[in-house]
Amino acid sequence: MKLRPLNDRVLVLRIEEKDKTSGGIIIPDTAKEKPQEGKVIAVGPGKWDENGERIPLEVKKDDRVLFGKYSGNEINIDGVEHLIMREDDILGIIQKS
C-alpha cells in the first residue's frame, strides 16, 4: 500500500533505539520509551498561502528528523507502524557531520 500525504503533512517511520547501552546493559521493552527520531518516508506538496501559492516543505524524503514525544497520529501500513504529522510538529532535521 502506498500513502501520499496531503498539504503540509509528513509520513515518518520511527527509528528504534538500541536494546543495549554502551556498558552492555540490556534494556527491556517495558522500560523503553517510544523513539522521537525518525526517517521521512513521504512528504506532501506543501500548504497554501493567502495568495493561493504553495509553500514547499523544508523536509524531504529520507531526511532524519526529531519530533515531539506526542506528535502526529500513529497509522499502520502493511503491518509497520508509521506516524503522520504536520511539518510544524517536526523539531529539526538531523544532518550528518
C-alpha positions in Angstrom: 0.0 0.0 0.0 1.2 3.5 -0.8 0.3 6.6 1.1 0.8 10.2 -0.3 0.4 12.8 2.4 -1.7 15.9 1.7 -0.7 19.6 2.1 1.9 20.1 4.8 1.8 16.5 6.2 4.8 14.2 6.5 4.9 10.4 6.8 7.6 9.3 9.2 9.0 5.9 10.2 10.3 5.7 13.8 13.9 4.7 14.2 14.1 2.2 17.0 16.6 2.7 19.9 19.2 0.1 20.7 18.4 -2.7 23.0 21.7 -2.4 24.9 23.6 0.5 26.5 27.2 1.2 25.7 28.0 -0.6 29.0 26.3 -3.7 27.9 23.1 -3.4 30.0 20.1 -4.8 28.2 17.0 -2.5 28.3 13.7 -4.4 28.5 10.8 -3.5 26.2 8.7 -2.2 29.1 11.4 0.3 30.1 11.9 1.7 26.6 10.3 5.0 25.5 9.0 5.5 22.0 11.7 7.0 19.9 11.5 10.6 19.0 13.6 10.2 15.9 12.5 9.0 12.5 13.1 8.8 8.8 10.8 10.7 6.4 9.1 8.3 4.0 6.9 10.8 2.1 6.0 14.5 2.1 3.0 16.4 0.9 3.3 19.2 -1.7 3.0 22.0 0.9 0.3 24.2 2.3 -1.3 27.2 0.5 -0.6 30.8 1.5 -3.1 33.8 1.4 -2.3 34.4 -2.3 -3.1 30.9 -3.4 0.5 29.8 -3.9 2.1 26.6 -2.5 4.7 26.9 0.3 7.0 24.0 -0.2 8.1 21.9 2.8 11.7 22.1 4.2 11.9 18.4 4.9 12.3 15.9 2.1 12.2 12.1 1.7 14.9 10.2 3.5 15.7 13.1 6.0 16.3 12.0 9.6 14.1 14.2 11.9 13.4 14.8 15.5 9.8 15.3 16.7 7.9 15.8 19.9 7.0 12.8 22.1 3.3 13.1 21.4 3.5 14.4 17.9 1.4 13.0 15.0 -1.0 10.2 14.6 0.0 6.6 14.5 -1.0 4.6 11.4 -0.3 1.0 10.3 0.9 0.5 6.8 1.4 -3.1 5.7 2.0 -4.2 9.4 4.6 -1.4 10.0 3.8 1.4 12.4 4.3 4.9 11.0 3.5 8.5 12.1 1.7 11.1 10.0 2.2 14.6 11.3 2.3 18.3 10.2 5.7 19.8 9.3 5.2 22.1 12.3 5.4 19.1 14.6 9.0 18.4 13.4 11.6 19.9 15.7 14.6 19.6 13.5 16.5 17.7 10.8 19.5 15.6 11.8 22.4 16.3 9.5 25.5 14.0 9.2 28.7 15.8 10.2 
